[in-house]
């Protein structure tokens, strides 16, 4: 039975559900896995905290699902785990007649679903489509009382979540005060353990995105030279306080909820009135991966807009479990070009986006790099809009890379007007080379170069 692995990310209501679902995609947690002969229905039983396993079933025609767990999220992590298990072909699904409990659920829902052309027109085994699922839901008769109860329950859950986040932010601010009181030198020495403890408390407070940021803070700080860690710690903790204050003042702002709670789903983003869609020619600058402590791999792809409209840079973020095979295709290797439409998450400084559609473009057809804002102006504009931002992409003018007596690498503008310290090393061919243009990420008062243009063509780092 074939299911597109990307459907798991589209169905997940938030990143926490996605992480939990991918964590359940392990054969040892499941029993009774099966699918119908026409490959439109799959089921399984997942071991939970109780004596009885949770019964999970999915109608692959429109991705309707049912689970016996008490979760209020739909779909729950068990449904996502079952779909991921099938999509990744990590365990055998036995074909055959569905169990009685699956048949009962199917009898209740398929008479309604089957009335829509979108549900019946799909051939067996083809990837499911979310638009068909929405059409199925719209075709079902509405129950005004049930709809009112759902809205009231949703409003209550949203209120409870916001209050839990407030409590988590108070815990974070108290924790930051404790670090300052105990001394930053002690904080740097014990950073991983201390950050892990407060991150766990933020997860309990529904501030999952903020928890991930705090949990990854030691990796960012400890990667810096020892002499820069104290100052970077002050800056990082200050940005956390600014973000907490901003969320408390405007808890409904989409960009703040994205940084504190979780990112919007794909469907929510596409229908949001402030979503900006940009169609252009894009150049892939770099694709980076790192693994979180929950063994979820985060893949970040930086793109350059070679057109004249829309944000100059874009950042695509994907999440997948190690070995799940959900990373982007070879089209997104550094130096590749494509035409595509990106939908940007609403924010004062739009940067993160999702890819709506794309097509490959031969490198010979790609236009030259466009002009960008001066580095100082770009940094100031980004941090004035979002003071808690960790990275700022920069378009650099002509310059070259040199090192000082201490072997510290620097990028220096050709006219001598600007000199910036570099984070990490660069390929030897870059040293001393005249770079007509360069692109980098500014973070912690250091520049991480991503790409450059020289007399030998374009160079990519990473």
N, C-alpha and C positions, 0 to 999 in steps of 0.2 A: 504494500500500500504506500503510495507516494504522496507526501505532503511537503509543501514548500517550507523550509526551515524559517524563512523570514516572517511567516505568519505568526509565530510565537511572540515576536517583539510587537507586532501590530495589535495583537489581542490583549496583551498585558495592560492592566489599568494603570500601573505605575512601575517604577524601576524595582521597588521592593518585591512586588509580585513576580516580576521577571526573574530576579535573582533566586527567589524561593522556588519558582517553577523549574528553573534550570538545575537547581540543586536536587530536585526530586527525579530528574531524568536518569535514574540509576536502576538497572534491572533488579537489584537485590531488594528494592523497596516495593516491587510489584508482583502480583500473582494474577492468574486468570486472564492474561492479555489475549485479546482476540479482535477480529474484524469480520464484518459480513462478507459474503461471497462477492457482492457487487462493489466492495471497497468504499462504501459510503458511510459506514458506521464502525466505530472502534470503542473498546471498553477495557476496563481493567480494575483491579482492586489494589489500593495503595495503603501500606501499613502506616497507621497514625499513632497517636499517643494512647489511644484506648485499646481495648481487647479486640474489637472488631475493626477490620480495615474499611477504609472509605471506598464506596463504589462510585466509579467515575465512568462517564459515557460521553461520547462526542459524535454529533451528526456532521460528517465532513462536507455535506452539501452546502451548508450555510454556517458551519462552525457553531451551531447551537450546542449546548453542553449542560450536563447535570452532574452534581457531586453531592454526596450525603454528608459532607463536612459542614460545620456551622459557620463557615466564613461568610462575611457580608460582601466580599468582593466577587464580581462576576466578569470573567471567569476566575475561579480560585486558582491557587498555586497547583493543586492536584490536577486540574484540567490542563494547565500549561505544561506540567510535567509529563502527562500522558501524550500530548501532542508532540512535545520535543522528543520524547522517547521514540515515537513512531517516525518523526521527520528525520532523526539522526540514525535510524535503523540500528538502535543500540540493543534491541531485544526482539525476539521473534514474536509476532502476533499470529495466533492460530486462526485460520479462516473457518467459519462455521456459523451455525444459527446462534443468534444472541441469547444470553441467559434470560430468564423470566423477568428479572428486575429491569433489564434493558428494554425488553419488549413492552413492558407496561409504560415506561417513560416514552417510548417511541409512539405508542398508540395515542398518547395524550397530545403529542406535539406535531406529528407529521400530517395529520389531516388538515391542520391549518397551514403548515409550511408548503404542502403539496399544491395548494391552490394558486401559487404564484408561478408565472413562467420562469422567473429567475432561478427558482429552486429546482424545476424539473428539466430545464434545458441543458444543464451541465452534464457532460458525459462522465461516466464513472471513472474515478481515479485521477481526474484533473484537479489542479490546485484550487482550493476554495477562494472565494472572493468576498471581501467584506461588504461591498456594495450590495451583493445578493442578500447577505444577512440582514442588512438594513431594510431592504425591500420586503423581506419576509416579516420582519417585526412590524413594519408599517401596515402590512396587509391584515394583521391579526386584529380582531375587534377590540376596541378600547373599553375598559371598565373604569368609569370616572372615579368611583370610590377607591379602586385599587391604585389608580394613578395618583390620587390625592395622598393615599397612604405612603406610596413610594416617595413622593416629593417631600412629605413630612419626615420620613425616615432619613432621606438624603440630607435634608436641612439639619436634622439633629446630629447626624454623623459628622457633618462639616463643622458644626459648632464644637462638638467634642474634640475633633482633630485639632482645630485652631487653639482651643484651650490647652490641649496637651502640648502643642508646639510652644505656646507661651511659657508653660512650666519648664520645658526643655531649655528654652532660651535663658530663663532666669538661672537655671543650673549652670549653663555655659558661662554666663557673666560672673557668677560667683566663683566658678572654677578659674577663670582668667584672673580675677582679683587675688585668688590664693597663689597663683603662680608668680604674680608680681610681688606679693608679700614675702614669699619664700625665697625669691631671688631668681633671676633668669639664668644664672649659671647652673643652678640646681635643676631648673626646668630643661635646659639643653642636655644635661647629663642623663636625665630620666624621661626624656620626651616620649619614646614609644609607649612605655607603660602608662604614663599619665594620659596621653591622648587616647589610648585604647579604652581606658576606663570611662572618660567623659563621652566618648563616641557611643559606647554601649548605652549610656543613659539618654543620649539624644535619640537613639533608635527607639527606646521605650517611649520617648516623647513625640513620636511620629515625625521627627525632623531627620528623615533618613538621608536626604541629599547633604545636609549640613554635617551629619555624622560621618559620611564618606570623606568630606573635605577635611574634617579634623583628623580622621584616621590616617589620611595620606600626608598630613602636615609634616611628620618626622622625615619622610622620604624626601620631601622638597628641601627642608632645612639642612639635613645632614649631608645632602649632596653638594652643599656649598663649602668653600674653604672655611677652616675653623675660625678665622678671624672675622668672617661675615655672618656667623650664625646668630650671635646675640642681636644684632641690628635687624636681621631678617625675622627673628622671633617676635620682636616688638612690632614690626610691620604686619606680620601675619595675625597676631592677636588683635591688633588695632582694627584690621579689616573685618575680623569676626564680630567685634563689638559694633562696628558701623552697620554690618549686615543685620545683626540682631535688632538694632534700633530702627533701621529702615523697615524691617518686616513688622515690627510692633506698631509702627505708624501707619503702614499701608499693607495690611495682611492679604488683601485681594489682588495685589499687583502680580501679574503672571510671572514676570521675571524674578521676583523675590520668592514666590512660592516654588519656582523651579529650583532655586538655589538652596532653599531651606527644606522643602518637603520632597517633591518629586517632579519630574518633567511631565508635561501634558502628553496624552496619547496622540498618536499620529492623526486619528480622526478628529480629535478636539482641535489640534493645531490647524488642520486644513480648513475648518469651518470658522475659525476665530476671525472676527472682523479686522483685527490689527495685524494679521499674518501678511507678510510681504513676500510675494512670489517673484522671483527674478529669473528670466531666461537669458542665458549668455553662454559664451565659450569659457570654459573653466580649465585651469591648469592645476594638476596635482603637485603640491609642493613636498609633502611628506605624509607618511602614514605611520603612526606610532602606536605601540601596544604596551600595556602594563597590566599586571594582575593584581586585583584587590585581595584583601585578606580572606574574603569569602570565596576565593578562587574563581571569581567572575572576571573575565578578561575585558578590558576597556580598550577599544580601538578608536583613536582620534585621527582624522584625516583633515589636513589643512588644504584649502583650495584658494586659488587666486582668480578673481573675476577679470577676464581680459576685455570685457566690454566697457561701456561708458555709463551704464545705469546700475543702480543698486549698490549694496555694500561692496567694498573692494575685496574683502576676505570673507571666507566662510569656513566653518568648522563642523564636520560631520562626526557624530559620536555613536558608536555601536557597542552593544554589550552581548557577550556570548560566553558560554562555559568553555573551559579548556578542552580542545579536541572536538568541539561541536560542529566545526566547519561552517560557521556562519559569518566569517570575515568576508570583507568585500573582494570582488574579483580582481584579476590582474589588470583590469582597466584602470584601477586606482593605485597604480604604482607611481613613484615620483617621476615627473617628466611627462606623464601621459596627459592628453588633452581630450576633452569631450564637450559636446553641446548638451545642455541640460537645464531643467527648471528646478530651482531650489526654493523651498518654503522656509522662511526665517522665523524662528521663535520671536514673539514680540518682546522687545527690550529697548531701552534708550540707546544702546550701542549694539545693534543687531550683529550677531556673529554666528551663533549656533543655528544649524539648519538641518532639514531633512531633504533627501533627494526624491523628487516626484517622478522625473523621467530623464533619460539620458541616452545619448548615442555617441559612439566612438568617433574621433576626429583625427585624421592623419596629422602628424606633427608638422609636416610641411605647410599645412593650411592654417596653423595657429598664428594669430597676430602677435605683435611685439608687446612687451610689458607696458602698461599704461603708467602715466605719472601718478604719484601718490603724494599724500600730505607730508610735509617736512617731519622728521622724527619727533622733535620736541612738541610740535603742535599735535601730532597724532597721540602721543602719550598723554598730554594734558587733556585733550578732548575725551579720551576714553575714561580716564580716572575721574574727571569731573562728572561724567554721566554715571559711572558705576565705580565709586571709590573702593569697593571690595573686590574688584577684578584682579585676578592673579596674573594674567598674561595679556600683552597688547601686541598684536602683529604690526610690524613696521615695514615700510618701503624705504630703503636706504639709497642715497645718491651714490655717485662714483666714489670709490675709495679703495683701500687695500688693507690687508691684515698683516700686523707686525707683532713682535713680542719684545718685552722689556728685559732688563738684566735679570729679573727674577723669573723669566720664562712665562710671564703672564701674557696671554694673547689679547690684542686690542684691534678693534676696527677703527680706522681713521679716515675721515672724509678727505677727498682729494684736495679740497681747498683749505684744509686744516681747521675748519669751523667747528668740527664735532669729533670727539673721540669717545668710544664706548668700550668697556671691558667685555670680553667674551666669556660665556659659560661653557666650560669643557673645551675639547680639542676640535680641530677641523682637519680635513684631509691635507696632507703635505702640499699637494699641488696648489692649494689656495694661498699658501704663505707667500707674501711678496708679489702676488699676481695682481695686476690692475683689474679691478672689478668695476665694470661699467655701471652695474646696479646690483643690489643685494636685498634679500628679504629675511627677516628674522623675527623672533619673539622676545619681547622685553619683559623680564620678570626678575624680581629681587635685585634691581639695579645692574642687571647683566643681560647681555644679548646672546641668544641662541640662534645661530645662523641656520636657515633652512635651505636657501637656494641663492644662486648668484649668476650673473651673466658676465662672461669674460671673452677674450679674443678667441678662445677655443670653443665657444658655445656656452650653453647653460650648464651649471654645476648644481648638484643636489647633495645635501648632507643628511643622511638618515634614511 
